[in-house]
């Protein structure tokens, strides 16, 4: 946790115009697959609970859009699912903002990621590996299993992707979000998403020739994973700009899935609780 501590539980308006407690608020900062699209940046999701702000991924272009929803000095921790640029590259401008702002260097915050994240980020910015970005970030190596990050209970599992990649199950106050990151067909994703309130699942491909194993999912395959997991809501994300998103939604809709199905969109807010 950063030195500021928790800032109080997020709340939202009720029909009567008063406020109600929200266990977890998720804001889609970016959901474009593989590279930023015309409507928004690559993968980045802001999770808030008990005043704690956690970023899941910080992909290309995300730092700009993030500032519409949270100050760059207000982020308490970052989790990077893997080292592909569309999920991690904006750690570079984030480091600049936290290092050279008008008020001086901000307190270090943890950046969780696969082995070698500190070196990967230093190389991306053309820095020496020592100190690299370690004066701004406390790099923590992820492993499958459970850990606590602020008020969140996080379960991690390896996904099927060409580089080491983690999927996440994030729980707080009896609510659960599952996030696929990037993956091909993956039984571990079904386990992470079991009975989750929301599954944010990548849907990079449309149906067509088999792209090969351990890469990405089609929208239909994303829905199949959600159905096997019994997830309450499936939100298709990692939407590659050259695909027609309505076709992705239509293909996912052909699966027998009892939950709610929708597309991710930049700026979308999902309230759990």
TACORMO-V716208 format. One record per helix or strand. SS is the DSSP state (@ for helix, = for strand). FROM is the first residue (numbers start at 0). TO is the last residue. Records with the same first field share a line. If there is no record, write none. Layout:
SS = FROM-TO + FROM-TO
This chain:
= = 10-12 + 18-20 + 23-32 + 36-36 + 39-41 + 43-48 + 51-57 + 76-78 + 108-112 + 136-140 + 144-148 + 151-157 + 165-171 + 174-178 + 197-201 + 204-204 + 217-217 + 232-236 + 238-239 + 259-262 + 268-271
@ = 61-65 + 84-87 + 90-98 + 116-123 + 186-191 + 218-228 + 244-252
